[in-house]
Amino acid sequence: MCGRFNLIDSPEMQWLCETLGIRIFSNQQSHDIAPGAKIAIVHIVNGERIVSEAMWWLLLYHETLKPNYKYASFNSRSDKLFTKRSITYTPFRESRCIIPASAFVEGLGDKETYHKVELEGSAITFGGLYKENINRETGEVVYSASIITLPPLVPQWNDIHPKSMPLMLDFEDDALVEKWLDPEFKDVEEFEQLLEPRVQKPMIVTKIDKPSKWNPIEDSFMILK
């Protein structure tokens, strides 16, 4: 489960933006983003790849457009994407997005052990889903989104978060990004290989004190391909 992440200006993030042909503004950046907060999503609107603001919680109350805390929908489990009655079945086929990040935090589940995870020399593009919600008073479109999570992948991950890890896409794979963002691309079986946990790029993992503080308390270690 990805429970926190950040999005900051850096050479790695500038490279991501240049590769995807997008621009992330300063008001879309944050050093600490928690579930229920506003995030940046990359998606297609009227045939154009743009960055929009979204709430990091897929299910909102229709009346208030606030997070429906009855369901922890800031993450979406990959094993539910092919279940027809799942809340993520339709978004996986019609409204996929990319969620850019610089690093993320994983907790072991004991409320004491947390790690910051980065990709070596690279920003992160989470594979995400989004929904359009309409403000009944103004007619404004309000986006909500979630990050797809996979089963844990390698033995080292058991000491970081033993239940899941976020889906991270290779933003240098133009064909993949094009299909992932294309709302007309329905052959989602092509994405099944993406949902198999793997380390695509070396990870830098650092134990931190509190998830909201991001302060390192031990030396970093690597998880390699």
N, C-alpha and C positions, 0 to 999 in steps of 0.2 A: 504494500500500500504506500502510495506517495502521499504523505500527510502534510508536507510543507515544501515550498520551493522559492527560489528568488529569480529575478530577471534584472540584470544590471548591464550597463554599457561596458564593453570590453572589446578588444580586437577579435575575440572568438565570436561574440555576438554580432559584430559588424560583418564578419565573414558569413555568418548564417544569413543575415539580412541580404547581403549581396548575392548569395547563392540562390535564395528563394525569390529575389526581386521584390522585397518588401521594405517597409520602413517602420521602425518601432520608435515612438515618441517618448520623451522623458516622463510624461504623465502616465505612461503604460508600464513603466519600470518600477520595481520595488525590491528592497533588500530582504523583505520577509513577507511571504504570501501564505496565508492560512486558508483552509476551506471556508467557503462562504464569502471570500473577498473577491474583488474584481481582478480579472486576469486578461491577458492578451491572447486572442486566438487568430490563427491564419485560416481563412476559408475563401470560398468563391462566392462572389455576389455579382450578378449580371455578367457573368463570364470573366470577371476580373478578380485577381488574387489580392485580397486586402487583409488588414489587421483590424479587428474589432474588439471592443470591450465586452467581456462576458462575466457572468457570476460563476465562480467555481463551485457549482452545485447544480447538477443536471435537472433535478425536479424542484420546481418552484410552486408555491401556492398561486392559483390563478388570480385570486382577488388582490393579493398584496405584492406578488412577484418577489416574495422573500423565500429563502431556502425552506424546503419542507424537511425539517429535521427528523421526521419520522423515518426517513430513509437516508442512509449515508451515501448519497449519490454523487459525491465529489470524485469517486473512483468507480469504474465499471469493469467488472470481472470479465475476462476474455471468454470464459466457458459459458457465459450467458448470451453471447452475441449471436448465437445460432439457435436460440430458443425463442420460438415465435411469440410466446406470451411475455417475454422479458421486456422491460422498459427500454432496453438498448437495442432491441432487434431492428426497429425502423431507423433510428439514427445511424446505426452502423451501415445501413444501405443507402441513406439519403443525405446525411449531414455529418460527414466526418470532418475533422479539423486537425490542425497542428497547433500545439501549445509550446511556444518557445520558453526556454529556461536556461539559467546559468548553472544552477546546482539544485539539489533537493535533499530533504531530510527523511530518513527512515528511522522508525523506532522499533526496538526489539519487542515491545509489548509489556514490559515490566514497569513502565513509567519512570525508568531511570536511565536506560541505555539508548543513546541516539547517535546517529552517524550522518555526517554530510557526505554526499556523493557527487562527484564531478566526473566529466569525461576529460581525459588527458588531451589538452590542446584543442578542445572543441566545446562549443555550446551544445545544448540539448534540444531536440525536438520530440516532445511527447506525442504519441498517437492519441487523439482525443475524439470525442463526440460532442455535438452541440444541438441545442434546440432553440427555435424561435418562439418567444412568448410575447403576446401583444398586451400592452397597457390599455385596459378597457376605457380609460378616461381620455388618454391622449392619442391612442392609435400607434404609439411608438413601439418599435420592435426592441425587445430586451432579450439578449442572448444568455443562455446558461450552458455550462459545459462540464465535462468530466474527463478524467484521464483513464485510459484503458490499462488494466493491470493484468499481469501474467503470473503463473506459478513461479516460485523461486527457482533459480537456475543452477547455481553452483554451490558446493559445500560451504564456501566462505560466506554466502548470503544467509546461511542459517544463524549466524551471529549478528546479522544486521536487521533482517526482517524475515522470519522463516515462512511466512504465509504467501507473500507475493512481492512482485517488483513491477515498476511501471514499464509500459511499452515505449521504447525509444526508437524512432525511425531514423534511417540514414538520409539526411537532407541533401546529400550529394548525389543521390540516386534520382535523377530527373524523372525517369519513367515511373518510379514508385510514387514520388510526390505528386505527379500529375494525376495518376489514377486515384490516389488516396483522397485528394481534394476534389475530384470531379464528382459532383452530385449525380451525374448521369451514369456513372460507372457502377453497375449493380452486381457484377460478377465477383462477389466478395470472397468466394472460395479461393480466389487467387491470393488472398491475404492470410490464409491459414498458416503458411510457413512463417509469416511474421509473428504469429502468436505462439510460436515455440520459443521458449526462453533461451537467450544466448547473449554473450558479451560481444557486441559489434566493435566497440572501441574500448581501449583500456580505461578502467575506472580508478579514480583516486578517492579513497575512502578515509575519512577523518572522524574520530570520535569527538563529540561535542558535549557541552554541559547541558544546555536546555535548547529545545527546538526553536524557540523564539529569539535566542541570543546568538546562536551559531558560533560560540566560542570554542576553539579547539582545546582539548585537554590531553590528547595523546598524539604521537607522531602518526602521520598518514601511512597507509599501505596501499598496495595496488591489487586490483583484480584484473588479470590479463585475459586476452582472448583465448 
